[in-house]
Amino acid sequence: YEAFVLDINGEPVAFALIQELETENHATTDKNGKFSFNTNSKNFTIRISSIGIQPVEIKIINGNFPEQIIVQRSYEALDEVIVTALGIEKERQSLVSSVTEIDSEKLTDVTAPNVVNSLAGQVAGVQITNGSSGVGSSSRIVIRGENSLGGSNQPLFVVDGVPINNEQITSDLVNNGALQEVDYGNGASEISPDDIASISVLKGAGSAALYGARAANGVILINTKRGKNNRGFGVSTNSSFTIETLLTLPDYQNVYGGGSNGEYAFENGIGAGINDGGISSYGPRLDQGLLIPQFDSPSVDINGNPVRGGDVIARTFPNGSFTEITPTPWVSRPDNVRDFFETGVTYQDNIAISSGWEEGSARLSYSSLRNEGILPNTDLKRDGISIRLEQELSQDFRINTFLNYINTRSGNRPNLGYGYENVMYGFNWTGRQTNISSLRDYWQAGQEGVQHFDFNYLWLTNPYLSLYENTNSFDKNRVLGNLSATYDITDKLSLKIRAGIDTYNDDREFRRAVSTNRNPQGTYREDNVNFEELNTDFLLSYADSFDENWNYTITAGGNRFDQHIKYQFAEASQLALPGIYTLANSATPLKGDSQNFEKRINSLYGTGNLSYKDQVYLDLTFRNDWSSTLPADNNSFAYYSAGFSYVISNMLEIPEAISFLKIRGSVASVGNDTDPYQNAQNFLFNQNYGSNFRVTNETVLKNINLKPERLNAYEAGLEAWFFDGRLQTDFSAYQNVSIDQIISRPISPTSGFLNYNVNGGEVRTRGFEAAISGEIIQAQDFSWKSSLNYSTYESEVTELPEGVTQFVTGTADVFGGSGGSNSVFYIAREGGKVGDMYGTGFVEIDGETLFNSNGLPVQDGTLKLLGNYNPDFIMGFNNSFSFKNFNLNILFDWRKGGTIVSRTKALGSTSGVLEETLEGRENGVVGDGVTNVGTPENPQYEPNTTPVPASRFYNNFYDRGNEASALYSASYVKLRQLSLYYSFSDKFVKSIGFQSLKLGFVGSNLLLFTENPHFDPELNALQGRNIVYGVEDMSYPSTRSFGMSLKTQF
Amino acid sequence: CTNDFEEINENPNSPENVDPQFLLANVISVEANMNTYDQGFRLANYLDQFAASVEFERIDRYEMGSNSGYWNNIFRLQTDIRSMKELPGSNEAYVAVGDILRSYLFSQLTDIWGDVPYTEAIQALDGNFTPKYDTQESIYTHPETGILKVLERSATTLENTNATIKGDVMFQNDLDKWVRFANSLRLRYLMRISKRLSNYSEIQELADSCKLIESNAQNAVVPYLSTAPNQWPMFLAGLGLYQEHRMTKTVDSLLRLWNDPRVEVLYKPTQKSVNEGNPHYKGLLNGQSRETISSKGINLNDISLFGAMFRDVPDAVNGQYMQYAEVQFALAEAAERGYISQDPGPYYKEGIKANFDYLDVEFPEDYLSREAIALGEDNLTKILTQKWLSLINNGHEAWFNVRRTGIPNLKPGPDNLNDGRYPVRYLYPESEQATNRKNYEEAAARIGGDNINSEGWWEM
């Protein structure tokens, strides 16, 4: 038999394999797609397969062999075009470094409100961590570990070839302050997943060399959807409705109520009752039939009208005594915290109209997001309109534009961090008998707007008051877009000019009601962030060939980057009249500041690509940047990269089972600059003393001799496909060496400054990534595809600056309170790992905790290694099944290793609300360790046997400063995503006028397995203006979300 | 095309050069607030037993911690002082005033922590990021660089200069008052190290000089103001923090013994006694845990809180450096100990009167003739106990005196976490282990270990 294998465009398919399924007979097509094939049978089945085509099986009956076999090119084809740096499109097999592309389907299967989260578990080497304030919180993405000791390590986000801003410019708020931190989300989260055609993750510094300094940590390349290719008009919609419920909640005990020493009675919530000024949970045992006066027990005001016990003002007689409270049952409320949370609801909708014509195409899309958070009275709303236009003005002149307007707003975003403004902090100090829902009516009788209602008036603020009155709202308007024009000067030479803008204005308002604990007089504050970034570039490309085997492309270009940030705030710290939130209503002079930041980078760059047949590819790039932030004589730095790709399978005979084999390698050296205004020492304004103006020094010592940073990266990769591409593997190994890092390193305060901006240190990161995917079953009605990605890395500090033995790269707060030691230090020691955390704990004797004769542990003020916050490895495991019209997708995500220091654990154990504090309540706690029964000079250690009353023990053991007593492993396994779609049959769909219709059940974060019972180890903490690592800081519960999704096209 | 880069990178938000007066105003007012509120009211009042904690303020149970905020801030102010002295608009008067403040701040450091960086401190600008620690002895007594010498030199400069200063929110640019303040500080520090002195002639000279703080009008204090951000912070603090500060048994029994009307401004009668129409004062034993208080059945409604001046108004309190009363009590002690030739009686009386006057409490006519007050027996105890009371809220000054003299004899509370010992220092901040480890370890070994019971040079 002889025949041709052609694709649907009539192009021959070379190197396709033809197998007779019943025997071992087989053949291969030549470059014209022709093959010849011998068999003895007349009735048999052949299977045609190759890289890049969808395999087909054909039943031959009575020797009736077709002359032509038409096959379809498969989606994951090798000649699939991948958009790489600067928007240059490349064939997949020509790539010289690791690039992973995620298509729109994966992004919108389970539409994540934050598009960054949809990368979780999908890409080897990419690690995502979430903020803890639900929908709208920022996600942090780290590619291939942390190269930089001090920096944010965030990749650059690029939309259609133009960078956008992903930073969050936070307000100047403080942990444990009167206004605590608020998370406003990362910039990239505002792009609607429905507008995205694909996301390419450029992991290596080599891929990134062309994007300049900000790309040193990789690039997330977002390509927006374009209009239809063919004539006509199409509409597609995507709607999902999900609800969010609690995935985690601290494990609270439900045996003892609030109080101390087993006693409690409410009188006025400030100490006139029995322990009613305290907020510990070492009170009377619950559910024993006790009747005790409580804040919500019935009482009367001084005129005899019914009020609640906590309506203290109404209950106070002129002589200062109180009316009686009728005791009510002292019972446990196991679900009091759980019931405080509401079911979150998120609607995400998109409608897109797309059209195409002879010379161009257009797409118009509207996206909306409506979220009601799990915390009462918190929300997030987002509306986005995007337009994409492509038009060929003449045969050699094309323009292309993408414009996106996004409005994001919220009436209230929750406060984060340590302090009563975070309700999780309050719940740590709320007795387990407390009926939290009776706090819902949050003003005292007759004191509306003036005095809140609570069970304790010394330390806390009613959580409903916190969320309903003390709001943090914002309204952000953003425009991002780009316009490019391409002119083909000749067949071979073309010029592209492109301009991109990302600009937004973010208005934030903070209200604090009168009688709020830390703002007894009320507060009102307005913040405004104005951001603008412009990128203009040109690109001249020349493509030609030496002969039929050798092709080359040369590209040269330039870019100007301008960024301007303006941040300002004004605050009425004490309101003159309660309940009126305007700056004019201030009882004292307004507090305020305004700051401007400006930065410019000029760049020139060039690339060259050379290819030999379809077998060998060589890439070279060069770039030079001039940054305004570096000292004038040191502000220029260059980038170089070189890479090759060698498709062995296209050149050599290799075993049949291997259908594709490619090796690749690249080296790159990239530079980096710093923030504006780091070259000169300035004085900061302090507020006046009376009419005397005050200034003070900055706490950071600037450095006029800063040099650009440098990152040298090496990468090697292997791609091998087996069994006609049914099993695909991709391995990468890399080493990044970061030299002359610019870090603001903490120095001894005794030297006069807290930080010093300096080049220094060398960090070497070595990592390995693997991605394996396979079509395990491919049958008529049923298929099963599975993919697994794995990554591991280790960053080692290989060199410190001259004369420095250790180097503090940062700190994070773990314990509150004045006086105590309360920080985790990130310390780089030579040979140490990046992410090593140091803190204090107890004296240890041969690994056992030493206890005093009084049964309490002996504190040790020496800093010791607590652990490292980086994981040992992370793994994503995706399975997709399709059966007839059903499609099921399941994604698991596994993180192994890493240490986390928990403030919830420390505080909740001190206060006695956590489950584990039940141990020893009746007979005391005997600490696990040894005690010295000898003399100090001649110690003799024996197991500790001294019992200590539980509250005293836990107060001491988990006290501030003992970071070592609140450690958990950060390992977890998560069922990250699950979706089940049903596609309605073509017949049915057409009959109702649609082109396609898919209905699905979607869910994310459905299951979590972790050793710690109290919180989701994946969440990160925000302290001050920074995200801190390895520290859990009174995080909110994370959520499980599930719901329905409907996608249509017509 | 990088010509405009320097312009772009010029910080528009804050100046590179300022007039020294703005730094002077900053240093004086920031330290006055820290010493009085953060250090005096919130920490030292527990150690001095002017305040007892109900639950959370663990320092009352001698969990001292490192007090790192004060450490960091003192060194930050030292940087401001250095800038003030070095700015183009500076002059010898700014330099001398700066040196007085610098000496004051370093004495705070060494008296709170022991050996601290001194001669090598504040040299990051010169490239020294890891200063060595000086001994307490050399910090006070080094013939060139010691605090005592620097204060003497600064006073001499100010007595002879024609230069002037601005921004002085304490003495309104009156250099004579700075001279008196410098001399009074010398007296304070000479008494501080008096156990180590063999020659008291400097104290005698100061006593004879007429160049000490001579009235409350010359007090080194900075008033809190009625509007933010210069209000007394406790005026704005959460109620819980205020209620953590209770009158102590120690101060209660002394004021009762003296039948002293100052109790009426320093503390409030208990809420319970007010409700019952029979106002009286009652103190709480220091160093008790919440459980102990609860198990003893103590009714917190029947324990006194701090007086209205410390809570209900924003501007009734002054930021403290040094008062006339302290000078008089120092001279009284010096006289009683025979360091100077004068009679202790007049100083003692003047000191007590000065404190009544400062607190605006009417001085009872018979006060000085009361048995527990009048000199005769236990004079040192009487002088130093009156001095102790006059130092309420003035940073850690009362604690330094108690550590040196053992008067009044303050007993650790039942639930103290220091094995029943009275603590004599704070721990070095952990940041020193992290950023200045070698020098930290050397100093810790030298002072007898970085723990809260290692005594300083002047108290042994």
Chai-1 contact restraints between the chains, C-beta under 6 A:
chainA,res_idxA,chainB,res_idxB,connection_type,confidence,min_distance_angstrom,max_distance_angstrom,comment,restraint_id
A,S260,B,R290,contact,1.0,0.0,6.0,A-B,restraint_1
A,S260,B,E291,contact,1.0,0.0,6.0,A-B,restraint_2
A,S260,B,S294,contact,1.0,0.0,6.0,A-B,restraint_3
A,N261,B,E291,contact,1.0,0.0,6.0,A-B,restraint_4
A,N261,B,S294,contact,1.0,0.0,6.0,A-B,restraint_5
A,N261,B,S295,contact,1.0,0.0,6.0,A-B,restraint_6
A,E263,B,S294,contact,1.0,0.0,6.0,A-B,restraint_7
A,G271,B,L300,contact,1.0,0.0,6.0,A-B,restraint_8
A,A272,B,N301,contact,1.0,0.0,6.0,A-B,restraint_9
A,N275,B,S294,contact,1.0,0.0,6.0,A-B,restraint_10
A,G278,B,E55,contact,1.0,0.0,6.0,A-B,restraint_11
A,G278,B,R290,contact,1.0,0.0,6.0,A-B,restraint_12
A,N319,B,N275,contact,1.0,0.0,6.0,A-B,restraint_13
A,G320,B,V274,contact,1.0,0.0,6.0,A-B,restraint_14
A,G320,B,N275,contact,1.0,0.0,6.0,A-B,restraint_15
A,S321,B,N275,contact,1.0,0.0,6.0,A-B,restraint_16
A,Y457,B,L239,contact,1.0,0.0,6.0,A-B,restraint_17
A,L458,B,L239,contact,1.0,0.0,6.0,A-B,restraint_18
A,L458,B,G240,contact,1.0,0.0,6.0,A-B,restraint_19
A,L458,B,Q243,contact,1.0,0.0,6.0,A-B,restraint_20
A,W459,B,G240,contact,1.0,0.0,6.0,A-B,restraint_21
A,N517,B,G238,contact,1.0,0.0,6.0,A-B,restraint_22
A,R518,B,G238,contact,1.0,0.0,6.0,A-B,restraint_23
A,S573,B,A228,contact,1.0,0.0,6.0,A-B,restraint_24
A,T588,B,T227,contact,1.0,0.0,6.0,A-B,restraint_25
A,T588,B,A228,contact,1.0,0.0,6.0,A-B,restraint_26
A,Q595,B,N13,contact,1.0,0.0,6.0,A-B,restraint_27
A,N596,B,P12,contact,1.0,0.0,6.0,A-B,restraint_28
A,E598,B,I8,contact,1.0,0.0,6.0,A-B,restraint_29
A,R600,B,I8,contact,1.0,0.0,6.0,A-B,restraint_30
A,N602,B,C1,contact,1.0,0.0,6.0,A-B,restraint_31
A,W626,B,T2,contact,1.0,0.0,6.0,A-B,restraint_32
A,S628,B,F5,contact,1.0,0.0,6.0,A-B,restraint_33
A,S628,B,I8,contact,1.0,0.0,6.0,A-B,restraint_34
A,S628,B,N9,contact,1.0,0.0,6.0,A-B,restraint_35
A,T629,B,N9,contact,1.0,0.0,6.0,A-B,restraint_36
A,A632,B,E6,contact,1.0,0.0,6.0,A-B,restraint_37
A,P676,B,N9,contact,1.0,0.0,6.0,A-B,restraint_38
A,Y677,B,N11,contact,1.0,0.0,6.0,A-B,restraint_39
A,A680,B,E16,contact,1.0,0.0,6.0,A-B,restraint_40
A,N682,B,N11,contact,1.0,0.0,6.0,A-B,restraint_41
A,N682,B,S14,contact,1.0,0.0,6.0,A-B,restraint_42
A,N682,B,E16,contact,1.0,0.0,6.0,A-B,restraint_43
A,F683,B,S14,contact,1.0,0.0,6.0,A-B,restraint_44
A,F683,B,P15,contact,1.0,0.0,6.0,A-B,restraint_45
A,F683,B,V18,contact,1.0,0.0,6.0,A-B,restraint_46
A,L684,B,S14,contact,1.0,0.0,6.0,A-B,restraint_47
A,N686,B,N26,contact,1.0,0.0,6.0,A-B,restraint_48
A,Q687,B,P229,contact,1.0,0.0,6.0,A-B,restraint_49
A,Y689,B,A25,contact,1.0,0.0,6.0,A-B,restraint_50
A,Y689,B,S29,contact,1.0,0.0,6.0,A-B,restraint_51
A,Y689,B,V169,contact,1.0,0.0,6.0,A-B,restraint_52
A,Y689,B,N230,contact,1.0,0.0,6.0,A-B,restraint_53
A,G690,B,L225,contact,1.0,0.0,6.0,A-B,restraint_54
A,N692,B,A25,contact,1.0,0.0,6.0,A-B,restraint_55
A,N692,B,V169,contact,1.0,0.0,6.0,A-B,restraint_56
A,F693,B,F22,contact,1.0,0.0,6.0,A-B,restraint_57
A,R694,B,F22,contact,1.0,0.0,6.0,A-B,restraint_58
A,R694,B,A25,contact,1.0,0.0,6.0,A-B,restraint_59
A,R694,B,N26,contact,1.0,0.0,6.0,A-B,restraint_60
A,V695,B,V18,contact,1.0,0.0,6.0,A-B,restraint_61
A,V695,B,F22,contact,1.0,0.0,6.0,A-B,restraint_62
A,T696,B,N26,contact,1.0,0.0,6.0,A-B,restraint_63
A,T696,B,D80,contact,1.0,0.0,6.0,A-B,restraint_64
A,N697,B,T79,contact,1.0,0.0,6.0,A-B,restraint_65
A,N697,B,D80,contact,1.0,0.0,6.0,A-B,restraint_66
A,L701,B,A124,contact,1.0,0.0,6.0,A-B,restraint_67
A,P746,B,T435,contact,1.0,0.0,6.0,A-B,restraint_68
A,I747,B,F129,contact,1.0,0.0,6.0,A-B,restraint_69
A,I747,B,T435,contact,1.0,0.0,6.0,A-B,restraint_70
A,S748,B,T435,contact,1.0,0.0,6.0,A-B,restraint_71
A,S748,B,N436,contact,1.0,0.0,6.0,A-B,restraint_72
A,P749,B,N72,contact,1.0,0.0,6.0,A-B,restraint_73
A,P749,B,F75,contact,1.0,0.0,6.0,A-B,restraint_74
A,T750,B,F75,contact,1.0,0.0,6.0,A-B,restraint_75
A,T750,B,P117,contact,1.0,0.0,6.0,A-B,restraint_76
A,T750,B,A121,contact,1.0,0.0,6.0,A-B,restraint_77
A,T750,B,P131,contact,1.0,0.0,6.0,A-B,restraint_78
A,S751,B,A124,contact,1.0,0.0,6.0,A-B,restraint_79
A,S751,B,F129,contact,1.0,0.0,6.0,A-B,restraint_80
A,G752,B,T79,contact,1.0,0.0,6.0,A-B,restraint_81
A,G752,B,I122,contact,1.0,0.0,6.0,A-B,restraint_82
A,G752,B,A124,contact,1.0,0.0,6.0,A-B,restraint_83
A,F753,B,A124,contact,1.0,0.0,6.0,A-B,restraint_84
A,V808,B,A434,contact,1.0,0.0,6.0,A-B,restraint_85
A,V808,B,T435,contact,1.0,0.0,6.0,A-B,restraint_86
A,G819,B,I59,contact,1.0,0.0,6.0,A-B,restraint_87
A,G819,B,G65,contact,1.0,0.0,6.0,A-B,restraint_88
A,G819,B,N67,contact,1.0,0.0,6.0,A-B,restraint_89
A,G820,B,G65,contact,1.0,0.0,6.0,A-B,restraint_90
A,S821,B,G65,contact,1.0,0.0,6.0,A-B,restraint_91
A,S821,B,S66,contact,1.0,0.0,6.0,A-B,restraint_92
A,S821,B,E430,contact,1.0,0.0,6.0,A-B,restraint_93
A,F825,B,A434,contact,1.0,0.0,6.0,A-B,restraint_94
A,I827,B,A434,contact,1.0,0.0,6.0,A-B,restraint_95
A,G861,B,L427,contact,1.0,0.0,6.0,A-B,restraint_96
A,L863,B,E430,contact,1.0,0.0,6.0,A-B,restraint_97
A,L863,B,Q433,contact,1.0,0.0,6.0,A-B,restraint_98
A,S951,B,E291,contact,1.0,0.0,6.0,A-B,restraint_99
